[in-house]
Amino acid sequence: MTTSREIQLPSDPAAAAAALREASMETDVVVFKKSPICPVSTRAEFEFKTWLKSVPDSETTRFAMIDVIAEKPLARGLTAELGIDHQSPQALWFSGGEMSWHDSHGALTRDRFAAGAGA
């Protein structure tokens, strides 16, 4: 699923964190980290993509996807750069130039994403 809302992150974790902070100054940005071989990630990805489909076209929230196996240095380095533990699946929500929340595993539901930056 690649849309105009999807952003590609630099492979360097520090540059990715800077890009997320910069992009979130204009609109909220959600990073979704997942493993392609984990059933918990599959369920969380379904919740995330279902939420994305429900977001109106007028909504400007953007997102980035990180495969924690194929992009391991980025996945682990980004969370280290942000000072949080690496999890998979994991969502990182950026708003106003800062990470406003992060969560993982069973907490990644449509309702959690719908709550957005106010969560």
Short mmCIF file of the C-alpha atoms (twelve columns), coordinates in Angstrom:
data_MODEL
# 
_entry.id   MODEL 
# 
loop_
_atom_site.group_PDB 
_atom_site.id 
_atom_site.type_symbol 
_atom_site.label_atom_id 
_atom_site.label_alt_id 
_atom_site.label_comp_id 
_atom_site.label_asym_id 
_atom_site.label_seq_id 
_atom_site.Cartn_x 
_atom_site.Cartn_y 
_atom_site.Cartn_z 
_atom_site.pdbx_PDB_model_num 
ATOM 1   C CA . MET A 1   0.000   0.000   0.000  1 
ATOM 2   C CA . THR A 2   1.823   3.086   -1.219 1 
ATOM 3   C CA . THR A 3   -0.149  6.310   -1.294 1 
ATOM 4   C CA . SER A 4   0.611   9.995   -1.464 1 
ATOM 5   C CA . ARG A 5   0.334   9.953   2.318  1 
ATOM 6   C CA . GLU A 6   3.187   7.469   2.685  1 
ATOM 7   C CA . ILE A 7   6.632   8.896   3.262  1 
ATOM 8   C CA . GLN A 8   9.927   7.100   2.746  1 
ATOM 9   C CA . LEU A 9   12.419  7.484   5.554  1 
ATOM 10  C CA . PRO A 10  16.183  7.806   5.163  1 
ATOM 11  C CA . SER A 11  18.020  4.627   6.220  1 
ATOM 12  C CA . ASP A 12  20.106  6.560   8.753  1 
ATOM 13  C CA . PRO A 13  18.211  6.587   12.088 1 
ATOM 14  C CA . ALA A 14  19.274  10.124  13.074 1 
ATOM 15  C CA . ALA A 15  18.251  11.451  9.652  1 
ATOM 16  C CA . ALA A 16  14.951  9.525   9.869  1 
ATOM 17  C CA . ALA A 17  14.184  11.027  13.299 1 
ATOM 18  C CA . ALA A 18  14.969  14.505  11.967 1 
ATOM 19  C CA . ALA A 19  12.775  13.905  8.894  1 
ATOM 20  C CA . LEU A 20  9.884   12.753  11.083 1 
ATOM 21  C CA . ARG A 21  10.179  15.772  13.347 1 
ATOM 22  C CA . GLU A 22  10.291  18.100  10.353 1 
ATOM 23  C CA . ALA A 23  7.373   16.449  8.527  1 
ATOM 24  C CA . SER A 24  5.252   16.475  11.686 1 
ATOM 25  C CA . MET A 25  5.519   20.250  11.887 1 
ATOM 26  C CA . GLU A 26  3.056   20.346  8.951  1 
ATOM 27  C CA . THR A 27  0.873   17.334  9.745  1 
ATOM 28  C CA . ASP A 28  0.815   14.325  12.050 1 
ATOM 29  C CA . VAL A 29  3.023   11.414  10.997 1 
ATOM 30  C CA . VAL A 30  2.646   7.808   12.152 1 
ATOM 31  C CA . VAL A 31  5.481   5.292   11.875 1 
ATOM 32  C CA . PHE A 32  4.300   1.690   11.844 1 
ATOM 33  C CA . LYS A 33  7.001   -0.904  12.567 1 
ATOM 34  C CA . LYS A 34  6.187   -4.522  11.803 1 
ATOM 35  C CA . SER A 35  7.622   -7.958  11.262 1 
ATOM 36  C CA . PRO A 36  6.480   -9.788  8.133  1 
ATOM 37  C CA . ILE A 37  6.682   -13.148 9.951  1 
ATOM 38  C CA . CYS A 38  4.919   -12.349 13.232 1 
ATOM 39  C CA . PRO A 39  1.184   -13.022 13.675 1 
ATOM 40  C CA . VAL A 40  0.880   -10.215 16.250 1 
ATOM 41  C CA . SER A 41  2.374   -7.820  13.680 1 
ATOM 42  C CA . THR A 42  -0.042  -9.112  11.048 1 
ATOM 43  C CA . ARG A 43  -3.008  -8.385  13.315 1 
ATOM 44  C CA . ALA A 44  -1.694  -4.923  14.253 1 
ATOM 45  C CA . GLU A 45  -0.986  -4.140  10.589 1 
ATOM 46  C CA . PHE A 46  -4.585  -5.086  9.747  1 
ATOM 47  C CA . GLU A 47  -5.804  -2.674  12.452 1 
ATOM 48  C CA . PHE A 48  -3.488  0.068   11.169 1 
ATOM 49  C CA . LYS A 49  -4.479  -0.358  7.506  1 
ATOM 50  C CA . THR A 50  -8.173  -0.554  8.410  1 
ATOM 51  C CA . TRP A 51  -7.814  2.729   10.286 1 
ATOM 52  C CA . LEU A 52  -5.940  4.280   7.330  1 
ATOM 53  C CA . LYS A 53  -8.786  3.339   4.976  1 
ATOM 54  C CA . SER A 54  -11.247 5.076   7.305  1 
ATOM 55  C CA . VAL A 55  -9.312  8.355   7.358  1 
ATOM 56  C CA . PRO A 56  -11.052 10.910  5.114  1 
ATOM 57  C CA . ASP A 57  -9.144  12.204  2.092  1 
ATOM 58  C CA . SER A 58  -9.270  15.658  3.656  1 
ATOM 59  C CA . GLU A 59  -7.184  14.367  6.583  1 
ATOM 60  C CA . THR A 60  -3.507  15.085  6.088  1 
ATOM 61  C CA . THR A 61  -1.981  12.523  8.461  1 
ATOM 62  C CA . ARG A 62  0.977   10.821  6.790  1 
ATOM 63  C CA . PHE A 63  2.653   7.519   7.607  1 
ATOM 64  C CA . ALA A 64  5.806   5.483   7.165  1 
ATOM 65  C CA . MET A 65  6.177   1.700   7.339  1 
ATOM 66  C CA . ILE A 66  9.301   -0.038  8.630  1 
ATOM 67  C CA . ASP A 67  9.929   -3.763  8.166  1 
ATOM 68  C CA . VAL A 68  11.898  -4.641  11.312 1 
ATOM 69  C CA . ILE A 69  13.680  -7.525  9.569  1 
ATOM 70  C CA . ALA A 70  14.533  -5.958  6.202  1 
ATOM 71  C CA . GLU A 71  15.286  -2.576  7.795  1 
ATOM 72  C CA . LYS A 72  16.700  -3.749  11.128 1 
ATOM 73  C CA . PRO A 73  19.315  -0.974  11.560 1 
ATOM 74  C CA . LEU A 74  16.658  1.692   10.920 1 
ATOM 75  C CA . ALA A 75  14.022  -0.012  13.102 1 
ATOM 76  C CA . ARG A 76  16.311  -0.410  16.090 1 
ATOM 77  C CA . GLY A 77  18.313  2.763   15.510 1 
ATOM 78  C CA . LEU A 78  15.246  4.986   15.257 1 
ATOM 79  C CA . THR A 79  13.891  3.892   18.620 1 
ATOM 80  C CA . ALA A 80  17.361  4.256   20.169 1 
ATOM 81  C CA . GLU A 81  17.560  7.761   18.675 1 
ATOM 82  C CA . LEU A 82  14.176  8.546   20.252 1 
ATOM 83  C CA . GLY A 83  15.125  7.061   23.623 1 
ATOM 84  C CA . ILE A 84  12.466  4.347   23.676 1 
ATOM 85  C CA . ASP A 85  12.573  0.551   23.609 1 
ATOM 86  C CA . HIS A 86  12.331  -1.230  20.272 1 
ATOM 87  C CA . GLN A 87  9.130   -3.263  19.919 1 
ATOM 88  C CA . SER A 88  7.439   -5.038  17.046 1 
ATOM 89  C CA . PRO A 89  4.791   -4.278  16.126 1 
ATOM 90  C CA . GLN A 90  5.117   -0.686  17.241 1 
ATOM 91  C CA . ALA A 91  3.611   2.666   16.319 1 
ATOM 92  C CA . LEU A 92  5.292   6.028   16.805 1 
ATOM 93  C CA . TRP A 93  3.051   9.099   16.426 1 
ATOM 94  C CA . PHE A 94  4.667   12.471  15.694 1 
ATOM 95  C CA . SER A 95  2.896   15.794  15.993 1 
ATOM 96  C CA . GLY A 96  4.234   19.339  16.143 1 
ATOM 97  C CA . GLY A 97  7.838   18.251  15.691 1 
ATOM 98  C CA . GLU A 98  7.853   15.751  18.563 1 
ATOM 99  C CA . MET A 99  6.859   12.167  19.202 1 
ATOM 100 C CA . SER A 100 3.528   12.536  20.987 1 
ATOM 101 C CA . TRP A 101 2.943   8.838   21.739 1 
ATOM 102 C CA . HIS A 102 4.144   5.345   21.019 1 
ATOM 103 C CA . ASP A 103 2.649   1.972   21.721 1 
ATOM 104 C CA . SER A 104 3.019   -1.650  20.703 1 
ATOM 105 C CA . HIS A 105 1.534   -5.091  20.352 1 
ATOM 106 C CA . GLY A 106 -2.115  -5.493  21.437 1 
ATOM 107 C CA . ALA A 107 -2.535  -1.776  22.124 1 
ATOM 108 C CA . LEU A 108 -2.348  -1.076  18.371 1 
ATOM 109 C CA . THR A 109 -6.031  -0.969  17.522 1 
ATOM 110 C CA . ARG A 110 -8.156  1.103   15.157 1 
ATOM 111 C CA . ASP A 111 -9.438  3.038   18.169 1 
ATOM 112 C CA . ARG A 112 -5.913  3.825   19.327 1 
ATOM 113 C CA . PHE A 113 -4.981  5.187   15.896 1 
ATOM 114 C CA . ALA A 114 -8.281  7.060   15.615 1 
ATOM 115 C CA . ALA A 115 -7.529  8.805   18.914 1 
ATOM 116 C CA . GLY A 116 -4.446  10.231  17.185 1 
ATOM 117 C CA . ALA A 117 -2.200  12.786  18.776 1 
ATOM 118 C CA . GLY A 118 -4.620  13.249  21.617 1 
ATOM 119 C CA . ALA A 119 -4.091  9.681   22.753 1 
# 
